[in-house]
Amino acid sequence: MHDEDTPSKKIRVVDRRWFTEDGELRPEREVPSPAPRETPPDSQERTPPEPSGTPETERPRAPGDRPPAGSRPETEAPQEMGQAGLDFLSLVDFLAQQALVLLSGAHGVEKNRDQARIFIDFLGVLEEKTRGNLSPEEARILTDVLFQLRTLFVQAAP
């Protein structure tokens, strides 16, 4: 039943798969090559600029969107020096990218299923050892990444 007083809610479906039906990496998932770093003329480390006193407004995120890299929920304790931006999802992302590069042969790396399997197995061990200790979002992301990588691994069989 539809009431005239109740506004209708629209459902938005977003395809978050990394690969097309042909197994090719989607263009929006490709990682751009890093720009060459410039060496400062005085060869001393530069300090980052001080943050402004006003917080930047964030765009609203849909449920399930991963927060921007380096951001944390405000309930977490600050991390020690040298570990800024390192969290569980960063580790999952790092291992998944290594496996993906080895499976696809991207960035001039030779395809190597055996080495890719090692990274996929590392993610499997992480899933097993952290079961019950992850947030629902972390558990969902890890499960999704493992499913996608295992599917690619099977598709890459000779």
RAMO-V845012 format. One record per residue. N is the residue number from 1. RES is the residue in one small letter. SS is DSSP state (hx for helix, st for strand, lp for the rest). NEAR is the number of other C-alpha atoms within 12 Angstrom. D_CENTER is the distance of its C-alpha to the mean C-alpha in Angstrom with 2 decimals. Layout:
# RAMO-V845012
N/RES/SS/NEAR/D_CENTER, N/RES/SS/NEAR/D_CENTER
This chain:
# RAMO-V845012
1/m/lp/6/40.47, 2/h/lp/8/39.49, 3/d/lp/7/40.99, 4/e/lp/7/41.74, 5/d/lp/7/40.80, 6/t/lp/8/37.28, 7/p/lp/8/34.73, 8/s/lp/10/32.75, 9/k/lp/7/29.02, 10/k/lp/6/27.05, 11/i/lp/7/24.19, 12/r/lp/8/21.37, 13/v/lp/8/19.62, 14/v/lp/11/16.38, 15/d/lp/11/15.37, 16/r/lp/18/11.63, 17/r/lp/22/12.34, 18/w/lp/27/11.02, 19/f/st/23/14.62, 20/t/lp/16/18.10, 21/e/lp/12/20.97, 22/d/lp/11/22.09, 23/g/lp/20/18.98, 24/e/lp/21/18.15, 25/l/st/25/14.74, 26/r/lp/16/14.78, 27/p/hx/12/15.69, 28/e/hx/14/13.21, 29/r/hx/16/10.30, 30/e/lp/17/12.17, 31/v/lp/16/11.19, 32/p/lp/10/14.34, 33/s/lp/10/16.34, 34/p/lp/8/16.73, 35/a/lp/7/20.02, 36/p/lp/6/22.72, 37/r/lp/7/23.28, 38/e/lp/11/26.68, 39/t/lp/10/28.86, 40/p/lp/10/30.57, 41/p/lp/8/34.31, 42/d/lp/8/35.36, 43/s/lp/8/32.91, 44/q/lp/8/32.12, 45/e/lp/10/28.79, 46/r/lp/12/28.20, 47/t/lp/8/27.20, 48/p/lp/7/24.73, 49/p/lp/6/26.60, 50/e/lp/8/27.36, 51/p/lp/9/25.41, 52/s/lp/8/27.63, 53/g/lp/6/29.29, 54/t/lp/7/27.97, 55/p/lp/7/24.45, 56/e/lp/8/22.65, 57/t/lp/7/22.34, 58/e/lp/9/18.93, 59/r/lp/9/18.48, 60/p/lp/11/18.54, 61/r/lp/11/15.37, 62/a/lp/12/15.79, 63/p/lp/12/15.51, 64/g/lp/16/12.19, 65/d/lp/16/10.30, 66/r/lp/21/7.60, 67/p/lp/21/9.66, 68/p/lp/15/9.55, 69/a/lp/17/8.54, 70/g/lp/17/11.65, 71/s/lp/19/12.91, 72/r/lp/20/14.20, 73/p/lp/15/16.51, 74/e/lp/8/20.03, 75/t/lp/7/21.25, 76/e/lp/9/19.55, 77/a/lp/9/21.78, 78/p/lp/17/21.13, 79/q/lp/15/19.70, 80/e/lp/9/22.13, 81/m/lp/8/22.57, 82/g/lp/8/20.43, 83/q/lp/11/17.45, 84/a/lp/15/16.22, 85/g/lp/20/12.51, 86/l/lp/20/12.08, 87/d/lp/22/11.05, 88/f/hx/25/10.19, 89/l/hx/31/6.51, 90/s/hx/24/6.59, 91/l/hx/22/8.82, 92/v/hx/32/7.14, 93/d/hx/26/4.39, 94/f/hx/21/7.81, 95/l/hx/30/9.86, 96/a/hx/37/8.26, 97/q/hx/30/8.57, 98/q/hx/29/12.01, 99/a/hx/37/13.05, 100/l/hx/42/12.18, 101/v/hx/30/14.18, 102/l/hx/29/16.93, 103/l/hx/38/17.22, 104/s/hx/28/17.36, 105/g/lp/21/19.23, 106/a/hx/21/17.27, 107/h/hx/18/18.08, 108/g/hx/11/21.49, 109/v/lp/17/20.49, 110/e/lp/17/22.80, 111/k/lp/23/21.56, 112/n/lp/23/21.90, 113/r/hx/29/21.31, 114/d/hx/19/22.65, 115/q/hx/22/20.24, 116/a/hx/32/17.26, 117/r/hx/30/18.77, 118/i/hx/23/18.74, 119/f/hx/32/14.96, 120/i/hx/38/14.78, 121/d/hx/24/17.58, 122/f/hx/24/15.93, 123/l/hx/36/13.16, 124/g/hx/26/16.21, 125/v/hx/18/18.02, 126/l/hx/26/15.33, 127/e/hx/28/15.50, 128/e/hx/17/19.26, 129/k/hx/13/19.81, 130/t/hx/18/17.71, 131/r/lp/17/19.08, 132/g/lp/13/20.65, 133/n/lp/14/19.14, 134/l/lp/20/15.74, 135/s/lp/16/15.42, 136/p/hx/15/15.46, 137/e/hx/18/12.03, 138/e/hx/28/10.57, 139/a/hx/26/12.94, 140/r/hx/21/12.14, 141/i/hx/28/8.40, 142/l/hx/34/9.65, 143/t/hx/27/12.56, 144/d/hx/23/11.01, 145/v/hx/32/8.92, 146/l/hx/32/12.23, 147/f/hx/22/14.32, 148/q/hx/28/12.84, 149/l/hx/41/13.12, 150/r/hx/27/16.52, 151/t/hx/22/17.68, 152/l/hx/32/17.00, 153/f/hx/31/18.73, 154/v/hx/18/21.71, 155/q/hx/18/21.88, 156/a/lp/24/22.00, 157/a/lp/16/25.07, 158/p/lp/10/28.03
